[in-house]
Amino acid sequence: MSAFEALVEVRLRPGIADPQGSTIERSLPALGFDNVSEVKVGKAIRLHIEADDEAGARGQVEALCQRFLTNPVIEDSVVTLTKAAS
């Protein structure tokens, strides 16, 4: 078994309203950030997983995303795996 660190980035799918991102974007000019646009808000989930290999770990994390961590109707996820430090 090998240990992996997984980072799951959950984002709204294109075309889904992002009221948090819109609120932040509207506030930025008043704070002096006139050059920032297209603000999107999502969530990051970090976890430790043990599996036989990277493919097995990725498969488990992607299944976890589909079944529990995301709403697949309105959200997409990106999984980044790295080998855990020993």
N, C-alpha and C positions, 0 to 999 in steps of 0.2 A: 504494500500500500504506500502511496505517496500523498503528501499533504499539499494542498493548493489554497491560495488566497483568491477569492472571487470578488470582483466588483461588478455589480449589476446596476446599470444606469437605466432608469425608467423615464420615458419621455412620452408626451402626448403625441398621437399620430397627427400627420399633416391634416389640416382642415378642422381640427378640434379646437374650440375656443380655449384660450389660456388666460383667464381673468387675472391670475396672480402676475403672470409675465407682463400683461398689459398695464396693470397698476404700477409695477416697478418702472416700466419704460416711460410712462407718463410723468413719473416723479423725478426722473434723472435730470432733465434740464434745469429744474429748480435747484439742484445740488451741484450744478456746474458741469454735468456730463452730457454735453450737447451732441457728442459724437458716438453715442451708443444707441443701437437699434436692434430690433428682432430679438428681444429678451424672451426667453423661454424658461419656465420653471419645471423642474422634474424632481426626482429623488434618486439618491444613491444608497445602495444596500451593499454592505461588505460582509463577507462570510468566509469561514474556514471550512474546507471539505476534504475528506480523505477518500481516495479512489485508487483503483489499480493503475490508471493512466490519465493523461489529460483529456482524452476523448470521453472517457467515462465520467470524469468530473464535469466536463462541459455539458454532457447529456443530462446529468442530474440537475445541474443548476438551471438549464433551459426548461426542464420539466417543472421545476419549482416555480419558475417565472410564469409559465402557462397556467399552472394550477392554483397559485397562491399569491405571488408577489405582484402581479400585474392584472389589470382588467384588459384582456386581449381585444375587446371591442374598441377601446379608445386609446390604449397605450401600447408602445413598442418597448423592447428592452435590448440592451447591448451588454454582452457578458465579456469581461476581460479576466483571463486567468493568468496567474503567475505561480510559479513553484514557491511554496512556503519556505522560509528560512529554517534551517535545521537547528 
